[in-house]
Amino acid sequence: MEVGNLETGALTDPLSDAFNNDCPGREVFTHVTSRWGMLIMVALRDGPLRFYLLRDRIGGISEKMLSQSLRGLVRDGLVHREVEPSVPPKVTYSLTELGTGLTGPLRSLLGWIATHTPEVMAAQERHDARL
């Protein structure tokens, strides 16, 4: 099966195309675009944060979900986890160079959402009124 590149339309390796079921990038896509992954990445754009500050910055995230999301982002090489040997241990999270490169497009997406939320809400209301 021939698979095309998302941006250029050129033929690519099926293992590097997110539309391919076997694409390893789908796991990264899931981590980054999850409910919390995007917010974690953008929150870290301004600099390193300790776990509790990151939790407080992202309203509504539980410690369990923050830990789980951070684990995936660290594994993907997007976030760096630094543990300072102290009692209790101090854990700080920061973006890697790879992660920093991703935050620009994520901020653009969040900006688009902030700008267009009223339009989306109006569309939802029109849709719901027809039901």
Contacts in CASP RR format, 6 or more apart in sequence:
PFRMAT RR
TARGET T0000
AUTHOR 0000-0000-0000
METHOD contacts of the structure
MODEL  1
MEVGNLETGALTDPLSDAFNNDCPGREVFTHVTSRWGMLIMVALRDGPLR
FYLLRDRIGGISEKMLSQSLRGLVRDGLVHREVEPSVPPKVTYSLTELGT
GLTGPLRSLLGWIATHTPEVMAAQERHDARL
1 14 0 8 1.000
2 11 0 8 1.000
3 11 0 8 1.000
3 12 0 8 1.000
3 13 0 8 1.000
3 14 0 8 1.000
3 17 0 8 1.000
3 19 0 8 1.000
3 20 0 8 1.000
4 10 0 8 1.000
4 11 0 8 1.000
4 12 0 8 1.000
4 17 0 8 1.000
4 19 0 8 1.000
5 11 0 8 1.000
5 12 0 8 1.000
5 17 0 8 1.000
6 17 0 8 1.000
6 18 0 8 1.000
6 19 0 8 1.000
14 20 0 8 1.000
14 22 0 8 1.000
14 23 0 8 1.000
15 22 0 8 1.000
15 23 0 8 1.000
15 24 0 8 1.000
16 23 0 8 1.000
16 25 0 8 1.000
17 23 0 8 1.000
18 25 0 8 1.000
18 26 0 8 1.000
18 29 0 8 1.000
27 76 0 8 1.000
28 76 0 8 1.000
31 37 0 8 1.000
31 69 0 8 1.000
31 72 0 8 1.000
31 73 0 8 1.000
31 76 0 8 1.000
31 78 0 8 1.000
32 38 0 8 1.000
32 41 0 8 1.000
32 73 0 8 1.000
32 76 0 8 1.000
32 78 0 8 1.000
32 102 0 8 1.000
32 106 0 8 1.000
34 69 0 8 1.000
36 58 0 8 1.000
36 61 0 8 1.000
36 65 0 8 1.000
36 66 0 8 1.000
36 69 0 8 1.000
37 69 0 8 1.000
37 73 0 8 1.000
38 106 0 8 1.000
38 109 0 8 1.000
38 110 0 8 1.000
39 58 0 8 1.000
39 61 0 8 1.000
40 54 0 8 1.000
40 58 0 8 1.000
40 66 0 8 1.000
40 69 0 8 1.000
40 70 0 8 1.000
40 73 0 8 1.000
40 79 0 8 1.000
40 93 0 8 1.000
41 73 0 8 1.000
41 78 0 8 1.000
41 79 0 8 1.000
41 95 0 8 1.000
41 99 0 8 1.000
41 102 0 8 1.000
41 103 0 8 1.000
41 106 0 8 1.000
42 103 0 8 1.000
42 106 0 8 1.000
42 107 0 8 1.000
42 110 0 8 1.000
43 49 0 8 1.000
43 54 0 8 1.000
43 57 0 8 1.000
43 58 0 8 1.000
44 54 0 8 1.000
44 79 0 8 1.000
44 93 0 8 1.000
44 94 0 8 1.000
44 95 0 8 1.000
44 103 0 8 1.000
45 95 0 8 1.000
45 100 0 8 1.000
45 103 0 8 1.000
45 104 0 8 1.000
45 107 0 8 1.000
47 94 0 8 1.000
47 95 0 8 1.000
48 82 0 8 1.000
48 92 0 8 1.000
48 93 0 8 1.000
48 94 0 8 1.000
49 57 0 8 1.000
49 92 0 8 1.000
49 93 0 8 1.000
49 94 0 8 1.000
50 90 0 8 1.000
50 91 0 8 1.000
50 92 0 8 1.000
50 93 0 8 1.000
51 66 0 8 1.000
51 70 0 8 1.000
51 91 0 8 1.000
51 92 0 8 1.000
51 93 0 8 1.000
54 66 0 8 1.000
54 70 0 8 1.000
54 93 0 8 1.000
55 61 0 8 1.000
55 63 0 8 1.000
55 66 0 8 1.000
58 66 0 8 1.000
61 69 0 8 1.000
70 79 0 8 1.000
70 81 0 8 1.000
70 93 0 8 1.000
73 79 0 8 1.000
74 80 0 8 1.000
74 81 0 8 1.000
74 93 0 8 1.000
77 96 0 8 1.000
77 98 0 8 1.000
77 99 0 8 1.000
78 95 0 8 1.000
78 96 0 8 1.000
78 98 0 8 1.000
78 99 0 8 1.000
78 102 0 8 1.000
79 93 0 8 1.000
79 94 0 8 1.000
79 95 0 8 1.000
79 96 0 8 1.000
79 99 0 8 1.000
80 93 0 8 1.000
80 94 0 8 1.000
80 95 0 8 1.000
80 96 0 8 1.000
81 91 0 8 1.000
81 92 0 8 1.000
81 93 0 8 1.000
82 91 0 8 1.000
82 92 0 8 1.000
82 93 0 8 1.000
82 94 0 8 1.000
83 89 0 8 1.000
83 90 0 8 1.000
83 91 0 8 1.000
84 90 0 8 1.000
84 91 0 8 1.000
84 92 0 8 1.000
95 103 0 8 1.000
END
